[in-house]
Each structure stands twice: as structure tokens, then as C-alpha cells.
């Protein structure tokens, strides 16, 4: 399994690695995408890390954790739920999921569905 981490300042680098290690220990992801101001390199000391986890299991989960003192929001979803979020959030004028997937940094991509969802996300934007 090949992971691709962006270069981040401390403590964000260790927080991201710890969050991903936790995700890998708890789930069987086919994709992990990191997003937010920290990942874009413009985070402040009060910024959090957003992790979007795509898996093929039939459940979804949203977690809020701290790693190395950094708040992390983790979204765990199967592809069909991601697509429901695209549609629902577009309807409400808040394409949060599409933005996270389209603009985030891919840390793990083990299935074509990851890039397919990123392409779909870009279209929703």
C-alpha cells in the first residue's frame, strides 16, 4: 500500500500521519483524501485536518478526533453515499463533499472509484 503525504509543518505532519494510521487500523479504505487549509499550506494554529475516507463497506461514519493536538474531522463513506452527498449538497447550495474530494490531496488510491468520484466532484462544482 503506497501512501502519498504532502509536506506539512509540524505538528500537522505528525497529526496527519497518526490520523491515517488510525483510519487504516479501523477501516479497509480504497481511498483517503486530505483537504482543508492545512493541506493547502495556509492553515493557522487553530486549523483542523479534514480526511475523506472512501471504503466499500455499507456504512458511513463521521468522527472528530485529535492527533498530536490537532483537530481532525474524518468522513468515512461508501461511493453511493458520496454520490448522495453530491446531489443533496448541490440542491442546498453547499457542495462541501464535492469541494473536499475535488480539491483535496489524494493520500491513498487503491481503486478506480477514487478518481471517478473526484471527477464527479469536479463536475458538481
C-alpha positions in Angstrom: 0.0 0.0 0.0 1.6 3.2 -1.2 0.7 6.4 0.8 1.5 9.9 -0.5 1.8 12.6 2.2 2.1 16.3 1.4 4.9 18.2 3.1 3.3 19.9 6.1 4.6 21.9 9.0 4.7 20.4 12.5 2.5 19.4 14.3 0.3 18.9 11.2 2.6 16.4 9.6 2.6 14.1 12.6 -1.2 14.6 13.1 -2.0 13.6 9.5 0.2 10.5 9.7 -1.4 9.5 13.0 -4.9 10.0 11.7 -4.2 8.0 8.6 -2.6 5.2 10.7 -5.8 5.2 12.8 -8.0 5.0 9.7 -6.0 2.1 8.3 -6.3 0.2 11.6 -10.1 0.7 11.8 -11.3 0.5 8.2 -10.4 -1.0 4.9 -10.3 2.1 2.7 -9.8 2.2 -1.1 -9.1 5.9 -0.9 -8.1 8.6 1.5 -8.2 12.3 0.6 -6.9 15.0 2.9 -8.4 18.5 2.5 -8.6 21.9 4.1 -6.4 24.9 4.7 -3.7 22.9 6.4 -3.3 20.7 3.3 -3.3 23.8 1.1 -0.5 25.2 3.2 -2.4 28.2 4.5 -3.6 26.7 7.8 -3.3 28.6 11.1 -2.6 27.1 14.6 -6.4 26.7 15.1 -6.9 24.9 11.7 -8.1 21.3 11.5 -7.4 18.5 9.1 -10.3 17.0 7.0 -9.9 13.4 5.9 -12.3 11.8 3.5 -12.2 8.0 3.6 -13.8 6.0 0.8 -14.5 2.4 1.5 -16.7 -0.3 0.0 -18.5 -1.3 3.2 -22.1 -0.4 3.5 -21.9 2.1 6.4 -20.9 5.7 6.9 -19.4 7.4 9.9 -18.2 10.9 10.9 -15.5 11.2 13.5 -13.9 14.1 15.3 -10.6 13.3 16.9 -7.3 15.0 17.9 -3.9 13.7 16.8 -0.8 15.5 18.1 -3.1 18.1 19.4 -4.6 18.9 16.0 -8.3 18.5 15.5 -9.2 16.1 12.7 -12.6 15.6 11.1 -12.9 12.2 9.4 -15.6 11.3 7.0 -16.0 7.6 6.2 -18.3 6.7 3.3 -19.1 4.2 0.6 -19.3 5.5 -3.0 -23.1 5.5 -3.3 -23.3 7.7 -0.2 -20.7 10.1 -1.5 -22.9 10.5 -4.6 -26.0 11.2 -2.5 -24.0 13.9 -0.7 -23.0 15.5 -4.1 -26.7 15.7 -5.1 -28.1 16.8 -1.7 -25.4 19.4 -1.0 -25.7 20.8 -4.6 -29.5 21.1 -4.0 -28.9 23.1 -0.8 -26.2 25.2 -2.4 -23.4 23.9 -0.2 -21.2 21.4 -2.1 -19.0 20.5 0.8 -18.2 16.9 -0.2 -17.6 17.8 -3.8 -15.2 20.5 -2.7 -13.3 18.2 -0.4 -12.9 15.5 -3.0 -12.2 17.7 -6.0 -9.6 20.0 -4.3 -8.1 17.6 -1.7 -4.8 15.7 -1.9 -5.1 12.0 -2.6 -3.1 10.1 0.1 -4.3 6.6 -0.9 -5.9 5.4 -4.2 -6.4 1.7 -4.5 -9.5 1.5 -6.7 -10.6 3.4 -9.9 -13.7 4.6 -7.9 -11.5 7.2 -6.1 -10.6 9.0 -9.3 -14.1 8.5 -10.6 -15.6 10.2 -7.6 -13.0 13.1 -7.8 -14.0 13.6 -11.5 -17.7 13.6 -10.5 -17.0 16.0 -7.7 -15.3 18.5 -10.1 -18.4 18.3 -12.3 -20.7 19.1 -9.3 -18.6 22.2 -8.6 
